[in-house]
């Protein structure tokens, strides 16, 4: 079965100062539990703020290393999930449900891509 990576991007500047509400965390927990029982969720996690990150850029044979925060970035990846689904349509449905539970609390963009297998 194909595996898919979804990345969750948002603006750190516009995120709620206290993080996700308890209600959002409850809904998220329920969905994660359902996905785990269905055998589709392989891994998921949130990421630390970009201020704690390091960015590597290789261009023209030159490596540049920059410590966060990355002020020029309008959106940063704040989390990810890896799902194993029977097909793209099933992966899209699970991802749609994940996005919908966020309601108006967060302004997020989720990108879903199939993981290339060797």
OpenMM code with the backbone's topology and positions (N, CA, C; nanometers):
from openmm import Vec3, app, unit

residues = "UNK UNK UNK UNK UNK UNK UNK UNK UNK UNK UNK UNK UNK UNK UNK UNK UNK UNK UNK UNK UNK UNK UNK UNK UNK UNK UNK UNK UNK UNK UNK UNK UNK UNK UNK UNK UNK UNK UNK UNK UNK UNK UNK UNK UNK UNK UNK UNK UNK UNK UNK UNK UNK UNK UNK UNK UNK UNK UNK UNK UNK UNK UNK UNK UNK UNK UNK UNK UNK UNK UNK UNK UNK UNK UNK UNK UNK UNK UNK UNK UNK UNK UNK UNK UNK UNK UNK UNK UNK UNK UNK UNK UNK UNK UNK UNK UNK UNK UNK UNK UNK UNK UNK UNK UNK UNK UNK UNK UNK UNK UNK UNK UNK UNK UNK UNK UNK UNK".split()
positions = [
    Vec3(0.0850, -0.1185, 0.0000),
    Vec3(0.0000, 0.0000, 0.0000),
    Vec3(0.0892, 0.1244, 0.0000),
    Vec3(0.0484, 0.2255, -0.0749),
    Vec3(0.1292, 0.3470, -0.0802),
    Vec3(0.1259, 0.4236, 0.0523),
    Vec3(0.2365, 0.4933, 0.0763),
    Vec3(0.2459, 0.5798, 0.1938),
    Vec3(0.2420, 0.7247, 0.1473),
    Vec3(0.1866, 0.8109, 0.2318),
    Vec3(0.1713, 0.9521, 0.2009),
    Vec3(0.2214, 1.0353, 0.3180),
    Vec3(0.2861, 1.1471, 0.2849),
    Vec3(0.3317, 1.2428, 0.3849),
    Vec3(0.2446, 1.3665, 0.3735),
    Vec3(0.1889, 1.4084, 0.4852),
    Vec3(0.1200, 1.5372, 0.4862),
    Vec3(0.1991, 1.6307, 0.5758),
    Vec3(0.2251, 1.7505, 0.5259),
    Vec3(0.2947, 1.8522, 0.6036),
    Vec3(0.1957, 1.9643, 0.6334),
    Vec3(0.1994, 2.0110, 0.7566),
    Vec3(0.1084, 2.1141, 0.8030),
    Vec3(0.1862, 2.2441, 0.8156),
    Vec3(0.1489, 2.3432, 0.7360),
    Vec3(0.2158, 2.4728, 0.7388),
    Vec3(0.1221, 2.5784, 0.7945),
    Vec3(0.1814, 2.6722, 0.8683),
    Vec3(0.1042, 2.7836, 0.9216),
    Vec3(0.1995, 2.8987, 0.9501),
    Vec3(0.1421, 3.0124, 0.9802),
    Vec3(0.2200, 3.1287, 1.0193),
    Vec3(0.2385, 3.1248, 1.1700),
    Vec3(0.3631, 3.1253, 1.2148),
    Vec3(0.3875, 3.1272, 1.3599),
    Vec3(0.3388, 3.2578, 1.4216),
    Vec3(0.3381, 3.3636, 1.3427),
    Vec3(0.2965, 3.4951, 1.3939),
    Vec3(0.1472, 3.5000, 1.4232),
    Vec3(0.0671, 3.4229, 1.3482),
    Vec3(-0.0783, 3.4267, 1.3639),
    Vec3(-0.1344, 3.3114, 1.4460),
    Vec3(-0.0490, 3.2249, 1.4958),
    Vec3(-0.0962, 3.1112, 1.5751),
    Vec3(-0.1394, 3.1585, 1.7134),
    Vec3(-0.2377, 3.0915, 1.7728),
    Vec3(-0.2782, 3.1279, 1.9088),
    Vec3(-0.1596, 3.1227, 2.0049),
    Vec3(-0.1441, 3.2251, 2.0860),
    Vec3(-0.0291, 3.2366, 2.1771),
    Vec3(-0.0191, 3.1185, 2.2730),
    Vec3(-0.1330, 3.0664, 2.3145),
    Vec3(-0.1350, 2.9551, 2.4100),
    Vec3(-0.1340, 2.8193, 2.3418),
    Vec3(-0.1177, 2.8171, 2.2100),
    Vec3(-0.1197, 2.6907, 2.1366),
    Vec3(-0.2617, 2.6442, 2.1124),
    Vec3(-0.2763, 2.5201, 2.0694),
    Vec3(-0.4100, 2.4665, 2.0399),
    Vec3(-0.4973, 2.4620, 2.1651),
    Vec3(-0.6259, 2.4841, 2.1461),
    Vec3(-0.7203, 2.4788, 2.2583),
    Vec3(-0.7370, 2.3345, 2.3048),
    Vec3(-0.7819, 2.3168, 2.4290),
    Vec3(-0.8107, 2.1810, 2.4758),
    Vec3(-0.9132, 2.1095, 2.3874),
    Vec3(-1.0099, 2.1826, 2.3339),
    Vec3(-1.1115, 2.1225, 2.2465),
    Vec3(-1.0491, 2.0717, 2.1173),
    Vec3(-0.9590, 2.1499, 2.0577),
    Vec3(-0.8917, 2.1046, 1.9365),
    Vec3(-0.8057, 1.9822, 1.9674),
    Vec3(-0.7366, 1.9824, 2.0784),
    Vec3(-0.6529, 1.8676, 2.1153),
    Vec3(-0.7385, 1.7429, 2.1368),
    Vec3(-0.8587, 1.7591, 2.1922),
    Vec3(-0.9496, 1.6457, 2.2113),
    Vec3(-0.9924, 1.5894, 2.0757),
    Vec3(-1.0347, 1.6793, 1.9855),
    Vec3(-1.0770, 1.6342, 1.8521),
    Vec3(-0.9612, 1.5684, 1.7774),
    Vec3(-0.8430, 1.6270, 1.7904),
    Vec3(-0.7243, 1.5713, 1.7250),
    Vec3(-0.6946, 1.4316, 1.7813),
    Vec3(-0.7019, 1.4171, 1.9121),
    Vec3(-0.6774, 1.2874, 1.9751),
    Vec3(-0.7754, 1.1811, 1.9273),
    Vec3(-0.9015, 1.2195, 1.9138),
    Vec3(-1.0028, 1.1254, 1.8657),
    Vec3(-0.9739, 1.0809, 1.7228),
    Vec3(-0.9356, 1.1753, 1.6373),
    Vec3(-0.9055, 1.1403, 1.4987),
    Vec3(-0.7809, 1.0528, 1.4911),
    Vec3(-0.6790, 1.0873, 1.5668),
    Vec3(-0.5557, 1.0067, 1.5682),
    Vec3(-0.5859, 0.8651, 1.6148),
    Vec3(-0.6694, 0.8529, 1.7167),
    Vec3(-0.7076, 0.7203, 1.7656),
    Vec3(-0.7835, 0.6422, 1.6577),
    Vec3(-0.8751, 0.7083, 1.5893),
    Vec3(-0.9510, 0.6420, 1.4830),
    Vec3(-0.8587, 0.5977, 1.3687),
    Vec3(-0.7651, 0.6830, 1.3315),
    Vec3(-0.6718, 0.6496, 1.2235),
    Vec3(-0.5798, 0.5344, 1.2646),
    Vec3(-0.5399, 0.5326, 1.3905),
    Vec3(-0.4550, 0.4247, 1.4403),
    Vec3(-0.5313, 0.2926, 1.4385),
    Vec3(-0.6566, 0.2932, 1.4862),
    Vec3(-0.7389, 0.1719, 1.4835),
    Vec3(-0.7619, 0.1219, 1.3410),
    Vec3(-0.7744, 0.2155, 1.2460),
    Vec3(-0.7963, 0.1783, 1.1062),
    Vec3(-0.6676, 0.1288, 1.0396),
    Vec3(-0.5547, 0.1446, 1.1077),
    Vec3(-0.4281, 0.0969, 1.0547),
    Vec3(-0.3658, 0.1848, 0.9482),
    Vec3(-0.4104, 0.3106, 0.9375),
    Vec3(-0.3553, 0.3988, 0.8344),
    Vec3(-0.2487, 0.4951, 0.8861),
    Vec3(-0.2531, 0.5282, 1.0141),
    Vec3(-0.1575, 0.6258, 1.0679),
    Vec3(-0.0286, 0.5560, 1.1083),
    Vec3(0.0812, 0.5919, 1.0418),
    Vec3(0.2116, 0.5345, 1.0738),
    Vec3(0.2888, 0.6213, 1.1717),
    Vec3(0.2778, 0.7546, 1.1593),
    Vec3(0.3494, 0.8458, 1.2483),
    Vec3(0.2910, 0.9849, 1.2336),
    Vec3(0.2936, 1.0625, 1.3408),
    Vec3(0.2504, 1.2010, 1.3372),
    Vec3(0.3145, 1.2750, 1.4534),
    Vec3(0.3400, 1.4028, 1.4341),
    Vec3(0.3958, 1.4846, 1.5418),
    Vec3(0.3912, 1.6310, 1.5025),
    Vec3(0.3908, 1.7141, 1.6035),
    Vec3(0.4102, 1.8570, 1.5830),
    Vec3(0.5594, 1.8862, 1.5923),
    Vec3(0.5997, 1.9993, 1.5402),
    Vec3(0.7409, 2.0374, 1.5427),
    Vec3(0.7606, 2.1579, 1.6343),
    Vec3(0.8806, 2.1716, 1.6863),
    Vec3(0.9134, 2.2867, 1.7699),
    Vec3(0.9129, 2.4131, 1.6844),
    Vec3(0.9042, 2.5311, 1.7462),
    Vec3(0.9044, 2.6562, 1.6697),
    Vec3(1.0312, 2.6716, 1.5858),
    Vec3(1.0197, 2.7478, 1.4777),
    Vec3(1.1338, 2.7660, 1.3878),
    Vec3(1.2519, 2.8327, 1.4568),
    Vec3(1.2273, 2.9036, 1.5653),
    Vec3(1.3374, 2.9655, 1.6401),
    Vec3(1.4365, 2.8615, 1.6902),
    Vec3(1.3914, 2.7389, 1.7034),
    Vec3(1.4784, 2.6314, 1.7521),
    Vec3(1.5369, 2.5483, 1.6383),
    Vec3(1.5103, 2.5885, 1.5145),
    Vec3(1.5548, 2.5119, 1.3978),
    Vec3(1.6845, 2.5649, 1.3378),
    Vec3(1.7352, 2.4893, 1.2444),
    Vec3(1.8530, 2.5258, 1.1667),
    Vec3(1.8203, 2.4976, 1.0204),
    Vec3(1.8523, 2.5909, 0.9338),
    Vec3(1.8248, 2.5748, 0.7903),
    Vec3(1.9576, 2.5622, 0.7163),
    Vec3(1.9639, 2.4639, 0.6269),
    Vec3(2.0821, 2.4396, 0.5438),
    Vec3(2.0444, 2.4703, 0.3997),
    Vec3(2.1296, 2.5457, 0.3316),
    Vec3(2.1046, 2.5772, 0.1905),
    Vec3(2.2328, 2.5524, 0.1125),
    Vec3(2.2191, 2.4741, 0.0054),
    Vec3(2.3300, 2.4444, -0.0852),
    Vec3(2.2977, 2.5137, -0.2168),
    Vec3(2.3831, 2.6056, -0.2593),
    Vec3(2.3604, 2.6774, -0.3841),
    Vec3(2.4950, 2.7132, -0.4457),
    Vec3(2.5105, 2.6783, -0.5717),
    Vec3(2.6346, 2.7102, -0.6408),
    Vec3(2.7570, 2.6483, -0.5753),
    Vec3(2.7387, 2.5312, -0.5158),
    Vec3(2.8501, 2.4642, -0.4510),
    Vec3(2.8855, 2.5206, -0.3143),
    Vec3(2.8046, 2.6124, -0.2643),
    Vec3(2.8325, 2.6758, -0.1347),
    Vec3(2.7222, 2.6404, -0.0349),
    Vec3(2.7630, 2.5990, 0.0840),
    Vec3(2.6693, 2.5628, 0.1903),
    Vec3(2.6544, 2.6797, 0.2868),
    Vec3(2.5290, 2.7158, 0.3129),
    Vec3(2.4983, 2.8192, 0.4109),
    Vec3(2.4145, 2.7551, 0.5213),
    Vec3(2.4490, 2.7832, 0.6454),
    Vec3(2.3754, 2.7315, 0.7604),
    Vec3(2.3219, 2.8513, 0.8382),
    Vec3(2.1891, 2.8537, 0.8626),
    Vec3(2.1247, 2.9652, 0.9306),
    Vec3(2.0449, 2.9129, 1.0493),
    Vec3(2.0663, 2.9726, 1.1659),
    Vec3(1.9854, 2.9396, 1.2828),
    Vec3(1.8517, 3.0119, 1.2755),
    Vec3(1.7462, 2.9473, 1.3271),
    Vec3(1.6144, 3.0088, 1.3302),
    Vec3(1.6107, 3.1195, 1.4331),
    Vec3(1.5082, 3.1998, 1.4361),
    Vec3(1.3884, 3.1874, 1.3526),
    Vec3(1.4146, 3.2374, 1.2108),
    Vec3(1.3324, 3.1927, 1.1203),
    Vec3(1.3473, 3.2269, 0.9799),
    Vec3(1.2468, 3.3372, 0.9474),
    Vec3(1.2854, 3.4589, 0.9760),
    Vec3(1.1936, 3.5730, 0.9693),
    Vec3(1.1396, 3.5976, 0.8298),
    Vec3(1.2120, 3.5567, 0.7263),
    Vec3(1.1643, 3.5797, 0.5901),
    Vec3(1.0546, 3.4818, 0.5504),
    Vec3(1.0373, 3.3759, 0.6272),
    Vec3(0.9360, 3.2749, 0.5944),
    Vec3(0.7976, 3.3234, 0.6381),
    Vec3(0.7027, 3.3180, 0.5444),
    Vec3(0.5651, 3.3545, 0.5781),
    Vec3(0.4942, 3.2389, 0.6473),
    Vec3(0.5282, 3.1171, 0.6075),
    Vec3(0.4716, 2.9972, 0.6693),
    Vec3(0.5849, 2.9007, 0.6989),
    Vec3(0.5688, 2.8240, 0.8050),
    Vec3(0.6661, 2.7210, 0.8402),
    Vec3(0.5921, 2.5892, 0.8612),
    Vec3(0.6633, 2.4805, 0.8446),
    Vec3(0.6037, 2.3490, 0.8698),
    Vec3(0.5966, 2.3300, 1.0208),
    Vec3(0.4750, 2.3079, 1.0692),
    Vec3(0.4532, 2.2944, 1.2123),
    Vec3(0.4254, 2.1521, 1.2567),
    Vec3(0.4075, 2.0605, 1.1613),
    Vec3(0.3808, 1.9221, 1.1960),
    Vec3(0.3704, 1.8376, 1.0708),
    Vec3(0.3563, 1.7077, 1.0932),
    Vec3(0.3490, 1.6148, 0.9801),
    Vec3(0.2713, 1.4909, 1.0213),
    Vec3(0.2313, 1.4153, 0.9215),
    Vec3(0.1728, 1.2828, 0.9435),
    Vec3(0.2141, 1.1944, 0.8269),
    Vec3(0.2374, 1.0684, 0.8566),
    Vec3(0.2628, 0.9689, 0.7530),
    Vec3(0.1512, 0.8659, 0.7628),
    Vec3(0.0781, 0.8501, 0.6517),
    Vec3(-0.0306, 0.7532, 0.6482),
    Vec3(-0.0040, 0.6511, 0.5386),
    Vec3(-0.0574, 0.5323, 0.5616),
    Vec3(-0.0518, 0.4271, 0.4608),
    Vec3(-0.1962, 0.3987, 0.4219),
    Vec3(-0.2286, 0.4266, 0.2969),
    Vec3(-0.3661, 0.4159, 0.2510),
    Vec3(-0.3732, 0.3246, 0.1291),
    Vec3(-0.4928, 0.2739, 0.1030),
    Vec3(-0.5078, 0.1845, -0.0120),
    Vec3(-0.4891, 0.2600, -0.1426),
    Vec3(-0.5209, 0.3917, -0.1423),
    Vec3(-0.5036, 0.4719, -0.2625),
    Vec3(-0.5037, 0.6199, -0.2237),
    Vec3(-0.4809, 0.7038, -0.3232),
    Vec3(-0.4740, 0.8482, -0.2991),
    Vec3(-0.6061, 0.9019, -0.2452),
    Vec3(-0.7162, 0.8519, -0.2957),
    Vec3(-0.8475, 0.9010, -0.2521),
    Vec3(-0.8668, 0.8798, -0.1015),
    Vec3(-0.8257, 0.7638, -0.0515),
    Vec3(-0.8384, 0.7377, 0.0918),
    Vec3(-0.7479, 0.8312, 0.1714),
    Vec3(-0.6258, 0.8545, 0.1243),
    Vec3(-0.5339, 0.9466, 0.1922),
    Vec3(-0.5899, 1.0887, 0.1924),
    Vec3(-0.6518, 1.1282, 0.0817),
    Vec3(-0.7125, 1.2609, 0.0726),
    Vec3(-0.8260, 1.2740, 0.1739),
    Vec3(-0.9080, 1.1712, 0.1882),
    Vec3(-1.0206, 1.1763, 0.2818),
    Vec3(-0.9731, 1.1919, 0.4263),
    Vec3(-0.8735, 1.1142, 0.4676),
    Vec3(-0.8204, 1.1278, 0.6034),
    Vec3(-0.7611, 1.2665, 0.6249),
    Vec3(-0.6903, 1.3170, 0.5257),
    Vec3(-0.6285, 1.4491, 0.5367),
    Vec3(-0.7351, 1.5580, 0.5425),
    Vec3(-0.8398, 1.5463, 0.4637),
    Vec3(-0.9503, 1.6424, 0.4680),
    Vec3(-1.0101, 1.6494, 0.6075),
    Vec3(-1.0317, 1.5341, 0.6673),
    Vec3(-1.0877, 1.5305, 0.8030),
    Vec3(-0.9950, 1.5978, 0.9030),
    Vec3(-0.8642, 1.5762, 0.8888),
    Vec3(-0.7668, 1.6395, 0.9762),
    Vec3(-0.7750, 1.7919, 0.9646),
    Vec3(-0.7813, 1.8419, 0.8422),
    Vec3(-0.7878, 1.9864, 0.8208),
    Vec3(-0.9165, 2.0431, 0.8800),
    Vec3(-1.0285, 1.9766, 0.8580),
    Vec3(-1.1578, 2.0272, 0.9029),
    Vec3(-1.1695, 2.0401, 1.0538),
    Vec3(-1.1038, 1.9525, 1.1311),
    Vec3(-1.1184, 1.9623, 1.2769),
    Vec3(-1.0521, 2.0875, 1.3338),
    Vec3(-0.9691, 2.1543, 1.2559),
    Vec3(-0.9033, 2.2764, 1.3033),
    Vec3(-0.9984, 2.3954, 1.3095),
    Vec3(-1.1085, 2.3888, 1.2370),
    Vec3(-1.2062, 2.4978, 1.2408),
    Vec3(-1.1400, 2.6312, 1.2103),
    Vec3(-1.1836, 2.7354, 1.2827),
    Vec3(-1.1305, 2.8703, 1.2621),
    Vec3(-1.0123, 2.9013, 1.3527),
    Vec3(-0.9731, 2.8066, 1.4359),
    Vec3(-0.8690, 2.8325, 1.5354),
    Vec3(-0.7322, 2.8580, 1.4720),
    Vec3(-0.7006, 2.7867, 1.3654),
    Vec3(-0.5724, 2.8008, 1.2978),
    Vec3(-0.5947, 2.8250, 1.1496),
    Vec3(-0.5068, 2.9016, 1.0907),
    Vec3(-0.5032, 2.9204, 0.9460),
    Vec3(-0.3901, 2.8307, 0.8968),
    Vec3(-0.4252, 2.7136, 0.8428),
    Vec3(-0.3233, 2.6154, 0.8053),
    Vec3(-0.3345, 2.5775, 0.6587),
    Vec3(-0.2239, 2.5284, 0.6076),
    Vec3(-0.2175, 2.4688, 0.4748),
    Vec3(-0.1566, 2.3305, 0.4932),
    Vec3(-0.2207, 2.2301, 0.4376),
    Vec3(-0.1682, 2.0940, 0.4470),
    Vec3(-0.1392, 2.0444, 0.3053),
    Vec3(-0.0183, 1.9987, 0.2865),
    Vec3(0.0208, 1.9417, 0.1567),
    Vec3(0.0328, 1.7909, 0.1723),
    Vec3(-0.0307, 1.7173, 0.0834),
    Vec3(-0.0295, 1.5716, 0.0854),
    Vec3(0.0461, 1.5224, -0.0382),
    Vec3(0.1483, 1.4398, -0.0145),
    Vec3(0.2274, 1.3862, -0.1264),
    Vec3(0.2596, 1.2402, -0.1010),
    Vec3(0.2537, 1.1631, -0.2081),
    Vec3(0.2895, 1.0218, -0.1968),
    Vec3(0.4399, 1.0105, -0.1789),
    Vec3(0.4809, 0.9179, -0.0927),
    Vec3(0.6224, 0.8914, -0.0700),
    Vec3(0.6712, 0.8001, -0.1815),
    Vec3(0.7752, 0.8431, -0.2506),
    Vec3(0.8318, 0.7638, -0.3617),
    Vec3(0.8990, 0.6391, -0.3039),
    Vec3(0.8582, 0.5260, -0.3534),
    Vec3(0.9161, 0.3990, -0.3085),
    Vec3(1.0246, 0.3578, -0.4081),
    Vec3(1.1328, 0.2971, -0.3576),
    Vec3(1.2424, 0.2559, -0.4491),
    Vec3(1.2004, 0.1485, -0.5462),
] * unit.nanometer
topology = app.Topology()
chain = topology.addChain("A")
for resn in residues:
    res = topology.addResidue(resn, chain)
    for name in ("N", "CA", "C"):
        topology.addAtom(name, app.Element.getBySymbol(name[0]), res)
